[in-house]
Amino acid sequence: MKHTFSERSRVLKVEDTSDPQRGQVKLRIRLEGKWLAQADLQANQQVRIVNPEPGLLTIQSI
């Protein structure tokens, strides 16, 4: 399946970093790249990640 996206969106994979022996479920999405700077984010800046509804995450600079 080929993904198409605009310059303002990215398709990323959710990675499983769980520890089945401990019964822990841990998922991770890694965000990196020049597009973060293009979104006016800066190193060491704090961001707020909001989950307003299932399947939707919003990142806001604070």
Secondary structure, 3 states (H helix, E strand, C coil): CCCCCCCCCCCCCCEECCECCCCECCEECCCCCHHHHHCCCCCCCCEEEEEEECCEEEEEEC
